[in-house]
Amino acid sequence: MAIVEAAEPLKDRLRGLIRQGERRWDVALTGDQVIQLPETGAVEALERVLAMDEAGDLMGRDIRIIDMRNPDRPTIRLGDEAFAYLKTLRGLEQGMSN
């Protein structure tokens, strides 16, 4: 219940919590976004995601998964459109260096 309370700013997008391996939780949001929380410190990790969202509109971007399982290194998995755009940019960058 503490995770649900911490997710209050996301209440309009919250679809539910998914138990993973009887040890940790994922937060499922509309738009097929998922926040993967660590086994310990789940509420704090979710609060960090909310702070990143407030600072840079993280949840409004084409991001599929926000992985907070390693507290020292939050990781994101881009959505299909954002990944295709990144590949295009990298291709342009490689072409400019040749």
Secondary structure as GFF3:
##gff-version 3
##sequence-region A 1 98
A	DSSP	alpha_helix	2	6	.	.	.	ID=ss1
A	DSSP	three_ten_helix	8	10	.	.	.	ID=ss2
A	DSSP	beta_strand	14	20	.	.	.	ID=ss3
A	DSSP	beta_strand	24	29	.	.	.	ID=ss4
A	DSSP	three_ten_helix	30	32	.	.	.	ID=ss5
A	DSSP	beta_strand	33	36	.	.	.	ID=ss6
A	DSSP	alpha_helix	42	56	.	.	.	ID=ss7
A	DSSP	three_ten_helix	58	60	.	.	.	ID=ss8
A	DSSP	beta_strand	63	67	.	.	.	ID=ss9
A	DSSP	beta_strand	75	78	.	.	.	ID=ss10
A	DSSP	alpha_helix	80	97	.	.	.	ID=ss11
###
